[in-house]
Amino acid sequence: MEAPNPSTINFQPSTIWAALAQIPDPEIPVVSITDMGMVRDVTVSDAGRVTVTFTPTFSGCPALHVIRDSIEQAVRDLGVADVEVRSTLTPPWTTDWINDDARERLRQYGIAPPAPTGEGQLIQLDAEPTRCPRCGSLNVCMTASFGPTLCKRMYVCDNCREPFEGFKSV
Ligand SMILES: [Zn+2]
């Protein structure tokens, strides 16, 4: 029996993706960075170098270096020695990249998930119908364009009077 030689372990991109799916969003721990659609590309070269390309959710988010470090660490934890993490803003991140499962978890967490950017444009200029994540009422009003970060808006529900955060669709 030959012992496996670590230098010849062939990492599959799917293995890397699975590890990245365990990394929570730095601002919203109930969803992962892959749920949010931040990881754009994973490549494994013949020489074993792993390159991960990600797009931060909003260029104004302060968590860029946190995400970068988390990605690098997660890949290294798999036993990969040669890791490169790239960030790209082209194309820019869009809320449409958030997967359906994550939208539901955002709602349960108390953050109104963003509407698809293509919806609602016929009627309103200020796009998305936002629902209260607690009672489901559409009877909400925006109290500030930006929440604690550039990524979110603050709302208050006219039905249950609860303030909540909503994603700005971009
Ligand atoms: Zn409500």
Boltz pocket constraint, residues with backbone or C-beta under 6 A from the ligand:
constraints:
  - pocket:
      binder: B
      contacts: [[A, 132], [A, 133], [A, 134], [A, 135], [A, 136], [A, 137], [A, 157], [A, 158], [A, 159], [A, 160], [A, 161], [A, 162]]
      max_distance: 6.0
